Amino acid sequence: MDKQLTASTTGSAGKNLRKALLALAITAGTLQAATAQTKTTDTNTPLHAMQPDYITPYGKTTVEDITKVLQRVHGYLDATTPARMLDKNGKAITDLKKLNNESTLEQGDFRLTSYEWGVTYAGMLLAGEATGDKRYTNYTTQRLNFLADAAPFYQNELKKKPDAKGPLRQMLAPHALDDAGAMAAAMIKASRSGATKTNLRPIIDNYMDYISNKEFRLPDGTLARNRPLPNTLWLDDLFMSVPALAQMGKLTNDNRYYDDAVKQVLQYSDRMFNKEKGLYMHGWVQGMEPHPQFHWARANGWAVMTLVELLDVLPKEHAGYQKVQAQLQAHVQGLAMYQSGEGFWHQLLDRNDSYLETSATAIYAYAIARAINQGWLDKQAYGPMVLLAWNAVSTKVNDKGQVEGTCVGTGMGFDPAFYYYRPINVYAAHGYGPVLLAGAEMINLLKGNKFEMNDSSVQFSSTAK
């Protein structure tokens, strides 16, 4: 009896197992058939239309998108760069005619008289023009008015004691092009706009006297430094001098300033521009042979922005106009060859294992967009890459309005490690002005031009919007 029961049970279980296995086989076959029917192939899907998994936003940029980024940057800077003098008890001084030697400048996240902030003031002015939002313009005019109103007291102190330390010494007693050029250019732009209430001309004249008459020059008149080695050219110094010279030419109608500006561009380019790569070296030292070529991104940014700033005001009939425009076109053609797939440029432009850097990318976005808008560059050739560059930069503006991924201030080096390992920091002031300039000029570009997607790629129309 027990044996019969066991056999019967075993037989029943076997039948059930066989049924279950058969059901699984049928299900698997059905799934396999369904998969075969829905599989993406060249015959059932237009594969060229598949959407890539872009790291950087691609092809969807609007004026509204850019404006939101600029608003975040403005909000952060307006809150963290106060323009106030404090008394010895830390209270705000409302009457700047009552300043004394115990007065101090209220500290914020950034210095109000640095060359980086000269770029920021210019960026705010341009953002105000592009958006029609007076908050940007007011940021610059309020701070420049404040500096000009505070200047007389400290100027008198310097007359009494030339080595006196004070919060405005960098502005009133410049000792390097870094101290003078970018601030002078911004002040002239603000003065020409008519937005400033205080007369900035005494400060402007002081800056220009330093650039034109006091900065060290080589025998042929090229602006130079004696660090880190004697008779050294820093590519950065093109921007620390030429835009101010050009703006002063515009302000005064004195061709001497234009002539000097053009001379600097051509003589720097003759020594430092690598025609094969379309890039500038960072530094050139007289007497050094060969010249080590480190194509630092931000220095190339200062150079390309210099060319644009000069062409902005240089009379077209000037003998150097066509040469400067040709140099701009050659440089941008070189830069275009080194843009990364993410839209950024590398810290060392021709070394892809160096990190991707924000401030240089923002400068290129501004300069190339402005050159397109002014008709110096072909928008169909360069519009897509500059749009990608801005989209990359926009990903580096965090929710607070801080600019991430910016290399800190950098001297000159003659080995790659120096550039590869420069730190990045949200308090590197070099990133903020370029982001404002880039965003403003991209707004102008999108307002005046139309782009569309064609076979999934960005294409700019040959006609105006």
DRENDO-1510 file (C-alpha; in Angstrom, 1 decimal, always signed):
<recs>
REC; n; res; u; v; w
REC; 1; MET; +0.0; +0.0; +0.0 .
REC; 2; ASP; +2.7; +2.4; +1.0 .
REC; 3; LYS; +4.7; +1.6; -2.2 .
REC; 4; GLN; +1.7; +2.2; -4.4 .
REC; 5; LEU; +1.0; +5.5; -2.8 .
REC; 6; THR; +4.5; +6.7; -3.2 .
REC; 7; ALA; +4.6; +5.8; -6.9 .
REC; 8; SER; +1.3; +7.5; -7.5 .
REC; 9; THR; +2.5; +10.7; -5.8 .
REC; 10; THR; +5.8; +10.7; -7.6 .
REC; 11; GLY; +4.0; +10.2; -10.9 .
REC; 12; SER; +1.7; +13.2; -10.2 .
REC; 13; ALA; +4.5; +15.5; -9.2 .
REC; 14; GLY; +6.4; +14.6; -12.3 .
REC; 15; LYS; +3.5; +15.5; -14.5 .
REC; 16; ASN; +3.1; +18.9; -12.8 .
REC; 17; LEU; +6.8; +19.6; -13.1 .
REC; 18; ARG; +6.7; +18.8; -16.8 .
REC; 19; LYS; +3.7; +21.1; -17.2 .
REC; 20; ALA; +5.5; +23.9; -15.4 .
REC; 21; LEU; +8.6; +23.6; -17.5 .
REC; 22; LEU; +6.5; +23.5; -20.7 .
REC; 23; ALA; +4.8; +26.8; -19.6 .
REC; 24; LEU; +8.1; +28.4; -18.9 .
REC; 25; ALA; +9.4; +27.4; -22.3 .
REC; 26; ILE; +6.4; +28.8; -24.0 .
REC; 27; THR; +6.7; +32.1; -22.1 .
REC; 28; ALA; +10.4; +32.4; -22.9 .
REC; 29; GLY; +9.7; +31.8; -26.6 .
REC; 30; THR; +7.0; +34.4; -26.6 .
REC; 31; LEU; +9.3; +37.0; -25.0 .
REC; 32; GLN; +12.1; +36.1; -27.4 .
REC; 33; ALA; +9.7; +36.5; -30.3 .
REC; 34; ALA; +8.5; +39.9; -28.9 .
REC; 35; THR; +12.1; +41.0; -28.4 .
REC; 36; ALA; +12.9; +40.1; -31.9 .
REC; 37; GLN; +10.0; +42.1; -33.2 .
REC; 38; THR; +10.9; +45.3; -31.1 .
REC; 39; LYS; +14.7; +45.2; -31.4 .
REC; 40; THR; +16.1; +48.5; -32.7 .
REC; 41; THR; +17.8; +47.8; -36.1 .
REC; 42; ASP; +18.8; +49.8; -39.1 .
REC; 43; THR; +15.7; +48.5; -40.9 .
REC; 44; ASN; +13.1; +49.5; -38.4 .
REC; 45; THR; +14.5; +52.7; -36.8 .
REC; 46; PRO; +16.2; +55.9; -38.2 .
REC; 47; LEU; +19.3; +55.5; -36.1 .
REC; 48; HIS; +20.7; +58.9; -37.1 .
REC; 49; ALA; +17.8; +60.4; -35.1 .
REC; 50; MET; +18.6; +58.6; -31.9 .
REC; 51; GLN; +19.4; +61.1; -29.1 .
REC; 52; PRO; +22.9; +61.1; -27.7 .
REC; 53; ASP; +23.4; +61.2; -23.9 .
REC; 54; TYR; +25.1; +64.6; -23.9 .
REC; 55; ILE; +27.0; +65.7; -20.8 .
REC; 56; THR; +26.4; +69.4; -21.7 .
REC; 57; PRO; +23.0; +70.7; -22.6 .
REC; 58; TYR; +22.8; +70.8; -26.4 .
REC; 59; GLY; +20.7; +72.8; -28.8 .
REC; 60; LYS; +18.0; +74.1; -26.4 .
REC; 61; THR; +19.4; +77.4; -25.2 .
REC; 62; THR; +17.1; +80.4; -24.9 .
REC; 63; VAL; +17.4; +84.0; -23.8 .
REC; 64; GLU; +15.4; +83.2; -20.8 .
REC; 65; ASP; +17.8; +80.4; -19.8 .
REC; 66; ILE; +20.8; +82.7; -20.0 .
REC; 67; THR; +19.0; +85.5; -18.1 .
REC; 68; LYS; +18.4; +83.2; -15.2 .
REC; 69; VAL; +22.0; +82.4; -15.0 .
REC; 70; LEU; +23.0; +86.1; -15.0 .
REC; 71; GLN; +20.4; +86.8; -12.4 .
REC; 72; ARG; +22.0; +84.2; -10.0 .
REC; 73; VAL; +25.4; +85.7; -10.6 .
REC; 74; HIS; +24.2; +89.2; -10.0 .
REC; 75; GLY; +22.3; +88.2; -6.9 .
REC; 76; TYR; +25.4; +86.6; -5.3 .
REC; 77; LEU; +27.8; +89.4; -6.1 .
REC; 78; ASP; +25.4; +92.2; -5.1 .
REC; 79; ALA; +25.0; +90.5; -1.7 .
REC; 80; THR; +28.7; +89.7; -1.1 .
REC; 81; THR; +30.6; +92.8; -2.4 .
REC; 82; PRO; +29.4; +95.7; -0.3 .
REC; 83; ALA; +30.5; +99.2; -1.1 .
REC; 84; ARG; +30.8; +100.8; +2.3 .
REC; 85; MET; +33.3; +102.4; +4.6 .
REC; 86; LEU; +33.3; +101.6; +8.3 .
REC; 87; ASP; +34.4; +103.6; +11.2 .
REC; 88; LYS; +36.6; +102.2; +14.0 .
REC; 89; ASN; +33.5; +100.7; +15.7 .
REC; 90; GLY; +32.4; +98.9; +12.6 .
REC; 91; LYS; +29.6; +101.2; +11.8 .
REC; 92; ALA; +28.9; +102.4; +8.2 .
REC; 93; ILE; +30.1; +105.9; +7.3 .
REC; 94; THR; +27.4; +107.6; +5.3 .
REC; 95; ASP; +29.3; +110.8; +4.6 .
REC; 96; LEU; +32.5; +109.9; +2.8 .
REC; 97; LYS; +33.9; +113.5; +3.5 .
REC; 98; LYS; +34.3; +112.3; +7.1 .
REC; 99; LEU; +36.8; +109.6; +6.4 .
REC; 100; ASN; +39.9; +109.3; +8.5 .
REC; 101; ASN; +42.9; +107.0; +9.0 .
REC; 102; GLU; +40.8; +104.7; +11.1 .
REC; 103; SER; +38.2; +104.1; +8.4 .
REC; 104; THR; +38.2; +100.7; +6.7 .
REC; 105; LEU; +36.6; +99.3; +3.6 .
REC; 106; GLU; +34.0; +96.7; +4.5 .
REC; 107; GLN; +35.2; +93.3; +3.4 .
REC; 108; GLY; +33.2; +91.1; +1.1 .
REC; 109; ASP; +34.1; +88.0; -0.9 .
REC; 110; PHE; +36.0; +90.0; -3.6 .
REC; 111; ARG; +38.2; +93.1; -3.9 .
REC; 112; LEU; +36.5; +96.1; -5.5 .
REC; 113; THR; +39.6; +97.5; -7.2 .
REC; 114; SER; +41.3; +94.5; -8.7 .
REC; 115; TYR; +41.6; +93.8; -12.4 .
REC; 116; GLU; +39.2; +90.9; -12.1 .
REC; 117; TRP; +36.6; +93.4; -10.8 .
REC; 118; GLY; +37.3; +95.7; -13.6 .
REC; 119; VAL; +36.2; +92.9; -15.9 .
REC; 120; THR; +33.2; +92.3; -13.6 .
REC; 121; TYR; +32.2; +96.0; -13.8 .
REC; 122; ALA; +32.4; +95.8; -17.6 .
REC; 123; GLY; +30.4; +92.6; -17.6 .
REC; 124; MET; +27.6; +94.2; -15.5 .
REC; 125; LEU; +27.4; +97.1; -17.9 .
REC; 126; LEU; +27.0; +94.8; -20.8 .
REC; 127; ALA; +24.5; +92.7; -19.0 .
REC; 128; GLY; +22.5; +95.8; -18.3 .
REC; 129; GLU; +22.5; +96.7; -22.0 .
REC; 130; ALA; +21.6; +93.2; -23.2 .
REC; 131; THR; +18.8; +92.6; -20.7 .
REC; 132; GLY; +17.4; +96.1; -20.1 .
REC; 133; ASP; +17.7; +95.3; -16.4 .
REC; 134; LYS; +19.1; +98.3; -14.6 .
REC; 135; ARG; +20.2; +96.2; -11.6 .
REC; 136; TYR; +23.3; +95.2; -13.5 .
REC; 137; THR; +24.2; +98.8; -14.6 .
REC; 138; ASN; +23.5; +100.0; -11.0 .
REC; 139; TYR; +25.9; +97.4; -9.6 .
REC; 140; THR; +28.8; +99.0; -11.5 .
REC; 141; THR; +27.8; +102.7; -11.2 .
REC; 142; GLN; +27.1; +102.5; -7.5 .
REC; 143; ARG; +30.5; +101.0; -6.8 .
REC; 144; LEU; +32.5; +103.2; -9.1 .
REC; 145; ASN; +30.7; +106.3; -7.7 .
REC; 146; PHE; +31.6; +105.0; -4.2 .
REC; 147; LEU; +35.3; +104.5; -5.1 .
REC; 148; ALA; +35.5; +107.9; -6.7 .
REC; 149; ASP; +33.8; +109.6; -3.8 .
REC; 150; ALA; +36.2; +107.9; -1.3 .
REC; 151; ALA; +39.3; +108.6; -3.4 .
REC; 152; PRO; +40.0; +112.3; -2.5 .
REC; 153; PHE; +40.8; +111.6; +1.2 .
REC; 154; TYR; +43.2; +108.7; +0.4 .
REC; 155; GLN; +44.8; +110.7; -2.5 .
REC; 156; ASN; +45.6; +113.5; +0.0 .
REC; 157; GLU; +47.0; +111.0; +2.4 .
REC; 158; LEU; +49.3; +109.7; -0.3 .
REC; 159; LYS; +50.5; +113.2; -1.1 .
REC; 160; LYS; +51.5; +113.6; +2.5 .
REC; 161; LYS; +53.0; +110.2; +2.8 .
REC; 162; PRO; +53.7; +108.3; -0.5 .
REC; 163; ASP; +54.2; +105.0; +1.2 .
REC; 164; ALA; +50.9; +105.3; +3.2 .
REC; 165; LYS; +48.8; +102.1; +3.2 .
REC; 166; GLY; +45.1; +102.4; +2.6 .
REC; 167; PRO; +42.2; +100.5; +1.2 .
REC; 168; LEU; +42.4; +102.3; -2.2 .
REC; 169; ARG; +46.2; +102.3; -2.6 .
REC; 170; GLN; +46.0; +99.8; -5.5 .
REC; 171; MET; +43.7; +102.2; -7.4 .
REC; 172; LEU; +45.5; +105.4; -6.6 .
REC; 173; ALA; +49.1; +104.3; -6.7 .
REC; 174; PRO; +49.3; +101.5; -9.3 .
REC; 175; HIS; +52.6; +99.6; -9.6 .
REC; 176; ALA; +51.7; +97.1; -12.3 .
REC; 177; LEU; +49.5; +96.8; -15.3 .
REC; 178; ASP; +47.3; +94.5; -13.3 .
REC; 179; ASP; +46.4; +97.4; -11.1 .
REC; 180; ALA; +45.5; +99.8; -13.9 .
REC; 181; GLY; +44.2; +98.5; -17.2 .
REC; 182; ALA; +41.0; +96.6; -16.6 .
REC; 183; MET; +39.8; +99.1; -14.1 .
REC; 184; ALA; +40.6; +102.0; -16.4 .
REC; 185; ALA; +38.8; +100.4; -19.3 .
REC; 186; ALA; +35.7; +99.8; -17.1 .
REC; 187; MET; +35.7; +103.3; -15.8 .
REC; 188; ILE; +35.9; +104.8; -19.3 .
REC; 189; LYS; +33.1; +102.6; -20.5 .
REC; 190; ALA; +31.0; +103.7; -17.5 .
REC; 191; SER; +31.8; +107.4; -18.2 .
REC; 192; ARG; +31.0; +107.1; -21.9 .
REC; 193; SER; +27.7; +105.6; -21.0 .
REC; 194; GLY; +26.8; +108.6; -18.9 .
REC; 195; ALA; +25.6; +106.3; -16.1 .
REC; 196; THR; +28.1; +107.5; -13.4 .
REC; 197; LYS; +27.3; +110.6; -11.3 .
REC; 198; THR; +30.8; +111.1; -10.0 .
REC; 199; ASN; +33.6; +112.4; -12.2 .
REC; 200; LEU; +35.9; +109.4; -12.8 .
REC; 201; ARG; +38.3; +111.3; -15.0 .
REC; 202; PRO; +41.0; +112.0; -12.4 .
REC; 203; ILE; +41.2; +108.3; -11.6 .
REC; 204; ILE; +41.2; +107.4; -15.3 .
REC; 205; ASP; +43.9; +109.9; -16.0 .
REC; 206; ASN; +46.0; +108.5; -13.2 .
REC; 207; TYR; +45.6; +104.9; -14.5 .
REC; 208; MET; +46.5; +106.0; -18.1 .
REC; 209; ASP; +49.5; +107.9; -16.9 .
REC; 210; TYR; +50.8; +104.7; -15.4 .
REC; 211; ILE; +50.2; +102.6; -18.5 .
REC; 212; SER; +51.5; +105.1; -21.0 .
REC; 213; ASN; +54.4; +106.5; -19.0 .
REC; 214; LYS; +55.5; +104.4; -16.1 .
REC; 215; GLU; +55.2; +100.8; -16.9 .
REC; 216; PHE; +58.5; +99.1; -18.0 .
REC; 217; ARG; +58.9; +98.6; -21.7 .
REC; 218; LEU; +61.4; +96.9; -24.0 .
REC; 219; PRO; +63.5; +99.2; -26.3 .
REC; 220; ASP; +60.9; +98.9; -29.1 .
REC; 221; GLY; +58.1; +100.1; -26.7 .
REC; 222; THR; +56.6; +96.7; -25.9 .
REC; 223; LEU; +55.1; +96.7; -22.5 .
REC; 224; ALA; +57.0; +94.2; -20.3 .
REC; 225; ARG; +57.9; +93.1; -16.8 .
REC; 226; ASN; +61.0; +92.1; -15.0 .
REC; 227; ARG; +59.6; +89.1; -13.3 .
REC; 228; PRO; +60.0; +86.2; -13.1 .
REC; 229; LEU; +63.0; +87.0; -15.3 .
REC; 230; PRO; +64.3; +90.3; -16.8 .
REC; 231; ASN; +62.6; +91.5; -20.0 .
REC; 232; THR; +59.6; +89.2; -19.8 .
REC; 233; LEU; +56.4; +89.5; -21.8 .
REC; 234; TRP; +53.2; +88.2; -20.1 .
REC; 235; LEU; +50.4; +87.5; -22.5 .
REC; 236; ASP; +48.0; +88.7; -19.8 .
REC; 237; ASP; +49.4; +92.2; -20.2 .
REC; 238; LEU; +47.8; +92.6; -23.5 .
REC; 239; PHE; +44.4; +92.8; -21.7 .
REC; 240; MET; +45.9; +94.7; -18.8 .
REC; 241; SER; +46.8; +97.6; -21.2 .
REC; 242; VAL; +45.3; +97.5; -24.7 .
REC; 243; PRO; +41.6; +97.8; -23.9 .
REC; 244; ALA; +42.3; +100.8; -21.7 .
REC; 245; LEU; +44.4; +102.4; -24.4 .
REC; 246; ALA; +41.7; +101.8; -26.9 .
REC; 247; GLN; +39.0; +103.2; -24.7 .
REC; 248; MET; +41.1; +106.2; -24.0 .
REC; 249; GLY; +41.5; +106.8; -27.7 .
REC; 250; LYS; +37.7; +106.7; -28.0 .
REC; 251; LEU; +37.2; +109.0; -25.1 .
REC; 252; THR; +39.7; +111.6; -26.2 .
REC; 253; ASN; +39.9; +111.1; -30.0 .
REC; 254; ASP; +43.7; +111.0; -29.5 .
REC; 255; ASN; +45.2; +108.6; -32.1 .
REC; 256; ARG; +48.3; +108.1; -30.0 .
REC; 257; TYR; +46.3; +105.8; -27.8 .
REC; 258; TYR; +45.1; +103.8; -30.8 .
REC; 259; ASP; +48.6; +103.6; -32.2 .
REC; 260; ASP; +50.1; +102.3; -29.0 .
REC; 261; ALA; +47.3; +99.7; -28.6 .
REC; 262; VAL; +47.8; +98.4; -32.1 .
REC; 263; LYS; +51.6; +98.3; -31.7 .
REC; 264; GLN; +51.2; +96.2; -28.5 .
REC; 265; VAL; +49.0; +93.7; -30.3 .
REC; 266; LEU; +51.3; +93.3; -33.3 .
REC; 267; GLN; +54.5; +93.2; -31.3 .
REC; 268; TYR; +53.2; +90.7; -28.8 .
REC; 269; SER; +51.8; +88.5; -31.6 .
REC; 270; ASP; +55.0; +88.6; -33.6 .
REC; 271; ARG; +56.9; +87.1; -30.6 .
REC; 272; MET; +54.2; +84.9; -28.9 .
REC; 273; PHE; +51.7; +83.6; -31.5 .
REC; 274; ASN; +52.3; +80.1; -32.8 .
REC; 275; LYS; +50.9; +80.3; -36.3 .
REC; 276; GLU; +50.8; +76.5; -36.8 .
REC; 277; LYS; +48.6; +76.0; -33.7 .
REC; 278; GLY; +46.8; +79.3; -33.8 .
REC; 279; LEU; +47.6; +79.8; -30.1 .
REC; 280; TYR; +49.6; +82.1; -28.0 .
REC; 281; MET; +52.3; +81.0; -25.6 .
REC; 282; HIS; +51.9; +82.4; -22.0 .
REC; 283; GLY; +55.3; +83.9; -21.6 .
REC; 284; TRP; +58.2; +85.1; -23.6 .
REC; 285; VAL; +61.6; +86.0; -22.1 .
REC; 286; GLN; +64.1; +88.0; -24.1 .
REC; 287; GLY; +67.4; +86.1; -24.2 .
REC; 288; MET; +65.8; +82.7; -23.6 .
REC; 289; GLU; +66.2; +80.3; -26.5 .
REC; 290; PRO; +64.2; +78.3; -27.2 .
REC; 291; HIS; +61.0; +79.8; -25.7 .
REC; 292; PRO; +59.0; +77.2; -23.8 .
REC; 293; GLN; +55.5; +77.2; -25.2 .
REC; 294; PHE; +52.7; +76.6; -22.6 .
REC; 295; HIS; +49.4; +77.6; -24.1 .
REC; 296; TRP; +47.6; +78.5; -20.9 .
REC; 297; ALA; +43.9; +78.9; -21.5 .
REC; 298; ARG; +43.1; +82.0; -19.6 .
REC; 299; ALA; +46.0; +83.9; -21.0 .
REC; 300; ASN; +44.8; +83.1; -24.5 .
REC; 301; GLY; +41.4; +84.3; -23.3 .
REC; 302; TRP; +42.9; +87.7; -22.3 .
REC; 303; ALA; +44.5; +87.9; -25.7 .
REC; 304; VAL; +41.4; +87.1; -27.8 .
REC; 305; MET; +39.3; +89.4; -25.6 .
REC; 306; THR; +41.9; +92.1; -26.2 .
REC; 307; LEU; +41.5; +91.8; -30.0 .
REC; 308; VAL; +37.8; +92.1; -29.7 .
REC; 309; GLU; +37.9; +95.1; -27.3 .
REC; 310; LEU; +40.3; +96.9; -29.6 .
REC; 311; LEU; +38.3; +96.3; -32.7 .
REC; 312; ASP; +35.2; +97.6; -30.9 .
REC; 313; VAL; +36.5; +101.1; -30.9 .
REC; 314; LEU; +39.4; +101.2; -33.3 .
REC; 315; PRO; +38.5; +103.4; -36.3 .
REC; 316; LYS; +38.2; +101.2; -39.4 .
REC; 317; GLU; +40.4; +103.6; -41.4 .
REC; 318; HIS; +43.2; +103.1; -38.9 .
REC; 319; ALA; +46.3; +101.5; -40.6 .
REC; 320; GLY; +46.2; +98.6; -38.1 .
REC; 321; TYR; +42.5; +97.7; -38.3 .
REC; 322; GLN; +42.8; +94.9; -40.9 .
REC; 323; LYS; +45.9; +93.4; -39.2 .
REC; 324; VAL; +44.1; +93.2; -35.9 .
REC; 325; GLN; +41.0; +91.7; -37.5 .
REC; 326; ALA; +43.2; +89.1; -39.3 .
REC; 327; GLN; +44.9; +88.3; -36.0 .
REC; 328; LEU; +41.5; +87.7; -34.3 .
REC; 329; GLN; +40.4; +85.4; -37.1 .
REC; 330; ALA; +43.6; +83.4; -36.9 .
REC; 331; HIS; +43.4; +83.0; -33.2 .
REC; 332; VAL; +39.7; +82.0; -33.1 .
REC; 333; GLN; +40.4; +79.4; -35.9 .
REC; 334; GLY; +43.1; +78.0; -33.7 .
REC; 335; LEU; +41.0; +78.0; -30.5 .
REC; 336; ALA; +38.2; +76.2; -32.4 .
REC; 337; MET; +40.5; +73.2; -33.0 .
REC; 338; TYR; +40.9; +72.6; -29.2 .
REC; 339; GLN; +37.4; +72.8; -27.9 .
REC; 340; SER; +36.5; +69.7; -26.0 .
REC; 341; GLY; +33.4; +67.6; -26.6 .
REC; 342; GLU; +31.9; +69.0; -23.4 .
REC; 343; GLY; +32.2; +72.5; -24.7 .
REC; 344; PHE; +35.0; +73.6; -22.4 .
REC; 345; TRP; +38.6; +74.3; -23.2 .
REC; 346; HIS; +41.5; +72.7; -21.2 .
REC; 347; GLN; +43.7; +74.5; -18.8 .
REC; 348; LEU; +46.6; +73.9; -21.2 .
REC; 349; LEU; +44.8; +74.2; -24.5 .
REC; 350; ASP; +46.7; +71.5; -26.4 .
REC; 351; ARG; +47.0; +69.0; -23.6 .
REC; 352; ASN; +43.8; +67.1; -23.2 .
REC; 353; ASP; +44.8; +65.5; -19.9 .
REC; 354; SER; +44.8; +68.9; -18.2 .
REC; 355; TYR; +41.5; +69.9; -16.6 .
REC; 356; LEU; +38.6; +71.7; -18.2 .
REC; 357; GLU; +38.6; +75.3; -17.1 .
REC; 358; THR; +35.6; +77.7; -16.7 .
REC; 359; SER; +36.9; +81.2; -16.9 .
REC; 360; ALA; +38.8; +80.8; -20.2 .
REC; 361; THR; +35.8; +79.0; -21.7 .
REC; 362; ALA; +33.6; +82.0; -20.7 .
REC; 363; ILE; +36.0; +84.5; -22.2 .
REC; 364; TYR; +36.1; +82.6; -25.5 .
REC; 365; ALA; +32.3; +82.5; -25.5 .
REC; 366; TYR; +32.1; +86.2; -25.0 .
REC; 367; ALA; +34.8; +87.1; -27.5 .
REC; 368; ILE; +33.6; +84.8; -30.2 .
REC; 369; ALA; +30.0; +85.7; -29.8 .
REC; 370; ARG; +30.8; +89.4; -29.9 .
REC; 371; ALA; +33.0; +88.9; -33.0 .
REC; 372; ILE; +30.1; +87.2; -34.7 .
REC; 373; ASN; +27.7; +90.0; -33.7 .
REC; 374; GLN; +30.1; +92.6; -35.0 .
REC; 375; GLY; +30.6; +90.8; -38.3 .
REC; 376; TRP; +34.2; +89.8; -37.8 .
REC; 377; LEU; +33.5; +86.1; -37.8 .
REC; 378; ASP; +31.2; +83.8; -39.7 .
REC; 379; LYS; +28.2; +82.9; -37.5 .
REC; 380; GLN; +27.6; +79.6; -39.4 .
REC; 381; ALA; +31.1; +78.5; -38.8 .
REC; 382; TYR; +31.4; +79.6; -35.1 .
REC; 383; GLY; +27.8; +80.0; -33.9 .
REC; 384; PRO; +27.4; +76.3; -32.9 .
REC; 385; MET; +30.7; +76.1; -31.0 .
REC; 386; VAL; +30.1; +79.3; -29.1 .
REC; 387; LEU; +26.6; +78.1; -28.1 .
REC; 388; LEU; +28.1; +74.9; -26.8 .
REC; 389; ALA; +30.7; +76.9; -24.9 .
REC; 390; TRP; +28.0; +79.0; -23.2 .
REC; 391; ASN; +26.0; +75.9; -22.4 .
REC; 392; ALA; +29.1; +74.4; -20.7 .
REC; 393; VAL; +29.8; +77.6; -18.7 .
REC; 394; SER; +26.1; +77.7; -17.5 .
REC; 395; THR; +26.5; +74.3; -15.9 .
REC; 396; LYS; +29.3; +75.8; -13.7 .
REC; 397; VAL; +27.1; +78.5; -12.1 .
REC; 398; ASN; +25.7; +76.9; -9.0 .
REC; 399; ASP; +22.4; +77.7; -7.2 .
REC; 400; LYS; +24.1; +80.4; -5.1 .
REC; 401; GLY; +25.4; +82.2; -8.2 .
REC; 402; GLN; +29.0; +81.2; -7.7 .
REC; 403; VAL; +31.1; +80.3; -10.6 .
REC; 404; GLU; +32.8; +76.9; -10.2 .
REC; 405; GLY; +35.8; +75.4; -12.0 .
REC; 406; THR; +37.9; +78.6; -12.3 .
REC; 407; CYS; +41.7; +78.5; -12.0 .
REC; 408; VAL; +43.0; +80.8; -9.3 .
REC; 409; GLY; +45.5; +83.6; -10.1 .
REC; 410; THR; +48.5; +82.2; -11.9 .
REC; 411; GLY; +52.0; +83.5; -12.5 .
REC; 412; MET; +54.3; +82.2; -15.2 .
REC; 413; GLY; +55.9; +78.8; -15.3 .
REC; 414; PHE; +58.2; +76.9; -17.6 .
REC; 415; ASP; +57.1; +73.3; -16.9 .
REC; 416; PRO; +53.7; +71.6; -17.3 .
REC; 417; ALA; +53.1; +70.6; -13.7 .
REC; 418; PHE; +52.9; +74.3; -12.7 .
REC; 419; TYR; +49.8; +74.7; -14.9 .
REC; 420; TYR; +48.3; +71.2; -14.4 .
REC; 421; TYR; +48.0; +71.6; -10.7 .
REC; 422; ARG; +46.8; +75.2; -10.3 .
REC; 423; PRO; +43.9; +75.0; -7.9 .
REC; 424; ILE; +40.3; +75.9; -8.8 .
REC; 425; ASN; +38.1; +77.9; -6.4 .
REC; 426; VAL; +34.7; +79.6; -6.4 .
REC; 427; TYR; +36.4; +82.6; -4.9 .
REC; 428; ALA; +38.7; +82.9; -7.9 .
REC; 429; ALA; +37.5; +86.3; -9.0 .
REC; 430; HIS; +38.5; +85.7; -12.6 .
REC; 431; GLY; +35.4; +83.7; -13.4 .
REC; 432; TYR; +32.6; +86.3; -12.7 .
REC; 433; GLY; +33.2; +89.1; -15.2 .
REC; 434; PRO; +33.7; +86.6; -18.1 .
REC; 435; VAL; +30.5; +84.8; -17.2 .
REC; 436; LEU; +28.6; +88.1; -17.2 .
REC; 437; LEU; +30.2; +89.2; -20.5 .
REC; 438; ALA; +29.5; +85.8; -22.1 .
REC; 439; GLY; +25.9; +85.6; -21.0 .
REC; 440; ALA; +25.2; +89.2; -22.2 .
REC; 441; GLU; +26.8; +88.7; -25.6 .
REC; 442; MET; +25.0; +85.4; -26.1 .
REC; 443; ILE; +21.7; +87.1; -25.4 .
REC; 444; ASN; +22.6; +89.6; -28.2 .
REC; 445; LEU; +23.6; +86.7; -30.4 .
REC; 446; LEU; +20.3; +84.8; -29.9 .
REC; 447; LYS; +18.2; +88.0; -30.2 .
REC; 448; GLY; +19.7; +88.7; -33.6 .
REC; 449; ASN; +20.1; +85.2; -35.1 .
REC; 450; LYS; +18.2; +82.0; -35.5 .
REC; 451; PHE; +19.5; +78.5; -35.0 .
REC; 452; GLU; +17.8; +75.3; -35.5 .
REC; 453; MET; +18.4; +71.5; -35.3 .
REC; 454; ASN; +19.2; +69.8; -38.5 .
REC; 455; ASP; +20.0; +66.1; -38.4 .
REC; 456; SER; +20.4; +66.6; -34.6 .
REC; 457; SER; +23.1; +69.2; -35.0 .
REC; 458; VAL; +23.0; +72.9; -34.3 .
REC; 459; GLN; +22.9; +75.1; -37.4 .
REC; 460; PHE; +22.8; +78.9; -37.6 .
REC; 461; SER; +20.7; +80.4; -40.3 .
REC; 462; SER; +22.5; +82.5; -42.9 .
REC; 463; THR; +19.9; +85.3; -42.5 .
REC; 464; ALA; +19.1; +87.4; -39.5 .
REC; 465; LYS; +16.4; +86.3; -37.1 .
</recs>
